[in-house]
Structures are given as C-alpha cells and as structure tokens.
Amino acid sequence: MVSDRDGRFSLPAPEGRHNVVATKTGFARGQATTVAGAGPVEIRLRRGAAISGRIIDEFGDPVVAARVFIEAPRTSAVVATTGTDDRGEYRIGGLSAGTFSVAVLTAGSSIRGRILFEPSLGSRAPNPWEVELSPIPVDYDLSPQSNFASADIRPNGSFAIEGINGPRRLEVVAAPPGWALKEIRASGINVTDQILPFGTADESLRDVEVVSPIASAS
C-alpha cells in the first residue's frame, strides 16, 4: 500500500507480532516490529546510499548485460543486484550506509571457493592473497576471452573467478616460499590436474578448496 501525503498508513492485520517494511525510491529500506492493535508504529527512512561503476574486459571494452551483486562483507549475502547497460555501467541505489562487496557475474562459468592452509607444527601460514590461482586454458581456440583470468582472493581466503569459457585446468601459478599444493577439491572431489569444461552457468564450480601443506619450520 502507499502512504498518504503525511506519511500515514493503515493495514489490516490478524492478532500477533508483525514486521512492517517501508520502501521509497532514494531511501534505504526501513522496517519495524509491532503488535496488531498496539497503536501507531513509526518507521524512519534514511536517505539511501548508492554504488555505481563500470565493468570492462581485459581489452578495456564495456561488458554488457553482466550481473552485478552487492554483498554483505561478512556473510556474502546478496543485498541488491542489477545489470550493466550498453556502456558497461551500473548503479544500485537505496542502500543503507556501510561497507559492501561488489561481485560480477558475466557470460560463462564462475568458480568460487577458498584457500586452505595446513601448517606443520611450529610453522605459520602465509597470507591467502600471496597465492595466485588461475584457470589455465588447454585449448586457446575454445577459450578466446579472459584467457589469463586469475582468482580475486580475499583476506579471509575466499575467492571468485567470473566469466570463464572453454576447457581449463585449475593451477596455482604463484605461491610464497615453502608452500606446496596438496590438492584442489570441488564439492569434495579431487580435481587436481584435471581438465574441466567451462562456458555455462551449469558448469560453474562452487565450494572449491585449494589445500596446501606448509613446510616444517627449521
């Protein structure tokens, strides 16, 4: 329902507790919990923040119709989503003040997972971003775009790679001294050195784990 010129509204509701949600263009979503018949409830809407940007490929060309996701930084829950226009630009408004992560899903497959360290007694695991993980093409004729994509590894070890096409092999192409790859698992299945097909959303990989033991401290 729509409120009147004074912002007042009336809703029929059965007995019990209810969440009342209010939205308006240019404002962040607001809500309040009340009990039916308990009297007026006031919801204060704050001016909304916005995130905007432009998505380009490795050649600097705009990426059209990519899906852009705004995620909560701790839970990775999707807060809002939109698509890029013919210039690769996007804008998402009505956000509450705070810090968010921006994720992009382009045509092709995606890989999401995390880096796992298994340090030996007395050794210390390196920072996750010291590892470079890349889906290496095994047939460049079938992988014309994003041939040298690499994982965006976050401080907590999680990573994402988007817009992958063609058969590829997941490889660790850079690592700190003393680090050795143990295995790469996808949904619990060992895919180390395996050629994997990519190109559609159904061929995307989730729950990928890159497991690495650390050399013992001297």
C-alpha positions as semicolon CSV with decimal commas, in nm:
position;residue;x (nm);y (nm);z (nm)
1;M;0,000;0,000;0,000
2;V;0,102;0,365;-0,041
3;S;0,112;0,612;0,248
4;D;-0,077;0,944;0,227
5;R;0,074;1,290;0,196
6;D;0,151;1,295;0,570
7;G;0,322;0,955;0,556
8;R;0,034;0,783;0,737
9;F;-0,094;0,437;0,650
10;S;-0,333;0,174;0,782
11;L;-0,311;-0,201;0,726
12;P;-0,550;-0,477;0,837
13;A;-0,366;-0,749;1,028
14;P;-0,454;-1,051;1,244
15;E;-0,354;-1,064;1,610
16;G;0,013;-1,117;1,686
17;R;0,352;-0,967;1,604
18;H;0,425;-0,838;1,256
19;N;0,715;-0,685;1,066
20;V;0,620;-0,371;0,876
21;V;0,851;-0,282;0,584
22;A;0,863;0,055;0,408
23;T;1,043;0,140;0,084
24;K;1,076;0,458;-0,122
25;T;1,297;0,548;-0,416
26;G;1,609;0,727;-0,295
27;F;1,579;0,593;0,059
28;A;1,716;0,287;0,234
29;R;1,465;0,016;0,324
30;G;1,315;0,057;0,671
31;Q;1,121;-0,176;0,894
32;A;0,971;-0,205;1,239
33;T;0,818;-0,483;1,451
34;T;0,484;-0,421;1,615
35;V;0,183;-0,598;1,763
36;A;-0,152;-0,563;1,591
37;G;-0,372;-0,317;1,778
38;A;-0,082;-0,176;1,983
39;G;-0,111;0,172;1,832
40;P;0,071;0,370;1,565
41;V;0,412;0,248;1,450
42;E;0,672;0,491;1,319
43;I;0,929;0,393;1,055
44;R;1,207;0,640;0,983
45;L;1,359;0,615;0,636
46;R;1,715;0,734;0,585
47;R;1,844;0,876;0,262
48;G;1,988;0,584;0,069
49;A;2,345;0,544;-0,046
50;A;2,436;0,426;-0,395
51;I;2,712;0,225;-0,559
52;S;2,793;0,278;-0,925
53;G;3,070;0,175;-1,160
54;R;3,167;0,034;-1,496
55;I;3,261;-0,321;-1,593
56;I;3,522;-0,366;-1,867
57;D;3,707;-0,663;-2,010
58;E;4,081;-0,718;-2,043
59;F;4,085;-0,501;-2,357
60;G;3,907;-0,209;-2,191
61;D;3,578;-0,273;-2,372
62;P;3,249;-0,249;-2,178
63;V;3,092;-0,573;-2,057
64;V;2,724;-0,555;-2,147
65;A;2,447;-0,738;-1,954
66;A;2,678;-0,854;-1,673
67;R;2,505;-0,919;-1,342
68;V;2,634;-0,705;-1,055
69;F;2,574;-0,822;-0,698
70;I;2,608;-0,611;-0,382
71;E;2,701;-0,844;-0,096
72;A;2,728;-0,805;0,280
73;P;3,104;-0,830;0,357
74;R;3,084;-1,083;0,642
75;T;2,811;-1,317;0,521
76;S;2,833;-1,265;0,141
77;A;2,451;-1,242;0,145
78;V;2,322;-1,063;-0,167
79;V;2,176;-0,724;-0,069
80;A;2,088;-0,600;-0,420
81;T;2,155;-0,683;-0,782
82;T;2,136;-0,513;-1,121
83;G;2,273;-0,545;-1,475
84;T;2,518;-0,337;-1,677
85;D;2,394;-0,123;-1,967
86;D;2,533;-0,092;-2,320
87;R;2,827;0,107;-2,182
88;G;2,906;-0,149;-1,914
89;E;2,784;0,087;-1,643
90;Y;2,566;0,008;-1,344
91;R;2,411;0,187;-1,047
92;I;2,240;0,046;-0,738
93;G;2,066;0,287;-0,501
94;G;1,862;0,262;-0,185
95;L;2,147;0,109;0,017
96;S;2,199;0,173;0,385
97;A;2,526;0,331;0,494
98;G;2,806;0,078;0,535
99;T;3,066;-0,134;0,360
100;F;2,970;-0,377;0,086
101;S;3,143;-0,615;-0,156
102;V;3,072;-0,594;-0,529
103;A;3,063;-0,920;-0,726
104;V;3,018;-0,953;-1,102
105;L;2,883;-1,249;-1,298
106;T;2,948;-1,232;-1,672
107;A;2,865;-1,471;-1,953
108;G;3,037;-1,803;-1,900
109;S;3,107;-2,003;-1,587
110;S;3,231;-1,896;-1,246
111;I;3,444;-2,053;-0,975
112;R;3,403;-1,978;-0,606
113;G;3,594;-2,129;-0,318
114;R;3,866;-2,073;-0,061
115;I;4,234;-2,126;0,010
116;L;4,304;-2,369;0,295
117;F;4,641;-2,396;0,471
118;E;4,758;-2,697;0,671
119;P;5,066;-2,565;0,853
120;S;5,305;-2,806;1,019
121;L;5,374;-2,774;1,389
122;G;5,573;-2,459;1,453
123;S;5,510;-2,308;1,108
124;R;5,293;-2,012;1,018
125;A;5,055;-1,997;0,724
126;P;5,115;-1,714;0,474
127;N;4,854;-1,460;0,375
128;P;4,595;-1,610;0,136
129;W;4,648;-1,334;-0,123
130;E;5,009;-1,448;-0,167
131;V;4,867;-1,742;-0,362
132;E;4,776;-1,690;-0,727
133;L;4,521;-1,932;-0,868
134;S;4,428;-1,934;-1,235
135;P;4,212;-2,149;-1,467
136;I;4,466;-2,213;-1,744
137;P;4,320;-2,276;-2,092
138;V;4,413;-2,607;-2,250
139;D;4,267;-2,507;-2,590
140;Y;4,301;-2,137;-2,674
141;D;4,069;-2,171;-2,974
142;L;3,788;-2,262;-2,733
143;S;3,887;-2,001;-2,471
144;P;3,902;-1,673;-2,667
145;Q;3,812;-1,449;-2,374
146;S;3,973;-1,396;-2,035
147;N;4,247;-1,644;-2,122
148;F;4,455;-1,541;-1,824
149;A;4,185;-1,490;-1,561
150;S;4,303;-1,522;-1,203
151;A;4,125;-1,555;-0,873
152;D;4,039;-1,248;-0,667
153;I;4,148;-1,381;-0,327
154;R;4,007;-1,201;-0,023
155;P;4,182;-1,166;0,316
156;N;3,969;-1,448;0,461
157;G;4,091;-1,686;0,189
158;S;3,771;-1,692;-0,016
159;F;3,797;-1,623;-0,388
160;A;3,592;-1,584;-0,704
161;I;3,665;-1,606;-1,076
162;E;3,399;-1,498;-1,326
163;G;3,336;-1,522;-1,700
164;I;3,528;-1,842;-1,774
165;N;3,493;-2,017;-2,109
166;G;3,644;-2,328;-2,266
167;P;3,828;-2,628;-2,117
168;R;4,072;-2,532;-1,842
169;R;4,290;-2,673;-1,569
170;L;4,299;-2,506;-1,227
171;E;4,659;-2,428;-1,138
172;V;4,849;-2,244;-0,868
173;V;5,078;-2,017;-1,071
174;A;5,242;-1,832;-0,781
175;A;5,294;-1,912;-0,414
176;P;5,509;-1,798;-0,120
177;P;5,829;-1,990;-0,038
178;G;5,776;-2,318;0,148
179;W;5,423;-2,361;0,016
180;A;5,325;-2,676;-0,172
181;L;4,995;-2,768;-0,329
182;K;4,833;-3,077;-0,180
183;E;4,513;-3,091;-0,385
184;I;4,228;-2,893;-0,535
185;R;3,879;-3,013;-0,447
186;A;3,542;-2,916;-0,596
187;S;3,247;-3,015;-0,378
188;G;3,474;-3,271;-0,211
189;I;3,602;-3,426;-0,537
190;N;3,973;-3,409;-0,618
191;V;4,012;-3,215;-0,946
192;T;4,388;-3,156;-0,927
193;D;4,540;-3,154;-1,280
194;Q;4,203;-3,240;-1,432
195;I;4,071;-3,067;-1,745
196;L;3,739;-2,906;-1,658
197;P;3,473;-2,775;-1,900
198;F;3,350;-2,416;-1,861
199;G;3,114;-2,194;-2,055
200;T;2,768;-2,214;-1,896
201;A;2,623;-2,139;-1,555
202;D;2,566;-2,512;-1,501
203;E;2,940;-2,572;-1,545
204;S;3,028;-2,325;-1,268
205;L;3,211;-2,461;-0,964
206;R;3,115;-2,391;-0,604
207;D;3,279;-2,497;-0,279
208;V;3,625;-2,523;-0,437
209;E;3,904;-2,583;-0,184
210;V;4,270;-2,530;-0,264
211;V;4,452;-2,725;0,008
212;S;4,818;-2,666;0,082
213;P;5,052;-2,805;0,350
214;I;5,330;-2,580;0,477
215;A;5,691;-2,690;0,511
216;S;5,803;-2,752;0,869
217;A;5,984;-2,470;1,046
218;S;6,357;-2,521;1,066
